């Protein structure tokens, strides 16, 4: 656990100062090292108490009939939402989870950016439960979303400074972004489900104990992931030595990891970390927030020493290509055409 630094980031929200410089230095060390860190002491960290997390996770208490109303098209062909909405448990998948993906419309943070294709599934509205079904839940989800957007912006500005770039270099691309708030439940898998759980895809030896894998090893595809855990262990990150280390699920902190696109955009100076989830002894919940730019944000080489040139591409095209490879998005790839072809 010594490999994962816990950083108080309050100085990021203030003016330039030695404290902010020191915080930037620690963030860049984590970003360029293990690619994983924990953060605390920031505006909105009161959302990370058990009581406030429970407000968000109350959606899992909905009756199955109410959850069904929120399903995505690939699970219910009568629905019109493709990218946002509920995904149910997939009994035969390694990543054994259910949950919901929500976009910026839940927080009403801004009107949709002009000039975008209104039929783009990446810009669609999120199906949500009615207020009568979960009183106060929408307000909580909106508050959490806005708080995480502010944290994401502060972290990317810190990374920009750490790279020697203008701190606002990413701002325009993320103005009107499509950040995703995901709520996940990992239930205990039934050992009598008829699936052979003894193979390497489904189980791993951890501290001399066989543990089931409920979240397959991967690196996030995007930029910055802010993860609120529910106090239940299970998340692991791979350190520079290739060893799996536990990410402590401490209250009032966020686990932060960086994605593959940010690694590519920064010419490898920021590292995308591989991580996984192994089954604890009880159901586990998590709340990841994926800080994302506009659909039409152009990803082009940054003015960094040693950066290799590449053909610019649109974030939306990249996102659709990567997102539709996950089991919860299966069968929808054909529903969106690239807005601009990538270079061959």
Secondary structure, DSSP 8 states (H G I E B T S, - for coil): -TTS-EEE-GGGGSSS-HHHHHHHHHHHHHHHTTSEEEEES-TTGGGGSHHHHHHHHGGGGS-HHHHHTTB-TTT-TT---SSSEEE---TTSSS--EEEEE-GGGTT-S---TTS-TT-GGG-------TTTSTTHHHHHHHHHHHHHHHHHHHHHHHHHHTTS-TTTTHHHHTT---EEEEEEE----TTSSS-TTSTTTEEEETTEEEEEEEEEEE-SSSEEEEEE-S---EEEE-TTS-EEE----TT-EEEEE-HHHHHHTTTSS---EEEEE--SS-EEEEEEEE---TT-EE---S-TT------EEHHHHHHHHHTTSGGGTT-GGG---SS----
